[in-house]
Amino acid sequence: MSFLRHRDHGRTRRGPGGLTPVPSNRVSGVMALCALDPVGAVGLVQQMLRWSRWGRGDVVALGGLTHPVAAAWSVGSLIPFGLAGRPEHGLRAADGGEIRELAEHAGPRLSRRGSVSGPAQDVAAVWNGLSEQGRSARHESWRQPVLAAPHIGGGLVGAHRHRSQSLTWMGQSVRPARRDEIELVLPASVDMFVGELGYDPTADGPGYSRHVRWLIGQRRSYVVLDDGTGGPIRPGSPQAVAFKADVGALWQSPAGSVAQLTGVWTRPDLRGRGLGAVALAGVVDAVRRDHVGAGGLVSLYVNDYNTAALALYRSLGFEQVGLFATVLL
């Protein structure tokens, strides 16, 4: 997918209904909007930060560039923020005309395997408009609790050492994957993706592999390697990925640093043994050490019907701080 396909270096013009393309050198208004809810907006901001420039219309604002009431990333997938309003911050909801204009703008830009994701109320607002255009969904997840890890002196691994002394090594072995470990990490990432979304992302070309390489290169793909049986690696033993998790979105926001974990995966033969909880505790500690600081917020979101995952996260002290939704196309 090309993220620069609609580049236009000319003057930015406001759309007839208030939809304004955001140039990459005029993002302060959108960033100020997103800073009102860094956890909810981190996905949108991540896309804006990842690319130093983007094509005309890839990022759009509703209500003008200086003080927008909503914004969206619209390339392949759609990531809206603010459409439903934030009355606690004095922000109105987008009106019907604005939402229709965003849907008309985003519809042709959505890819065959794209998605609409973000705060649930914002996704619902624009999905109605997309549905009116005849857009259909492959799967809809309307209740994805956003959970935040607790702040515990000494870290989560230390706080949960009592779970099993024999597994402490796993929490202590969490580290960023190395560039030369792509052949170990990629199959684990693909297995996670297939389990979550139901298809192999590498079948659509090299884009997913490039994404995994990018995460590894940014030291944002965390792994625990084992001997292939759930034990620590010893000299001469084989190596396999026992657990992985990625920092899918990251923002040093004015309101505090935020990381959003994605791609959390435990190898199938190790599930149900308590390894995932210890390893995830290690990931939270490592992400705070490497990316957001001791006071930074580490979040993730999960489908509300995934009761096993919810139980695991809550056993570590994660608490709900928001609600996301994802519509798969």
Protein Blocks (a to p, Z undefined) as FASTA:
>chain_A
ZZklmgcfbdcdddfkopacddfklmmlmmmmmmmmmmlmmmmmmmmmmpmbdcehkacc
ehijklccbdcddehiacdehjlopfknopacddfklmmmmmmmmmmmpcfklccedjfk
lmmmmmmmmmmnopacfbdcfbdcdddddddehijklmmmmmomklmmmmmmgccddfkl
mmmmmmmmmmmmmmmnopafklnojklmmmmmmmmmnopaccdddehnopacdehiacdd
fbdcddfbccddfkbpcdddehiacdfklgonlmmmmmmmmmmmmmmmmmnojmbccddd
ddfklmmlmmmmmmnopacfbdcddddZZ
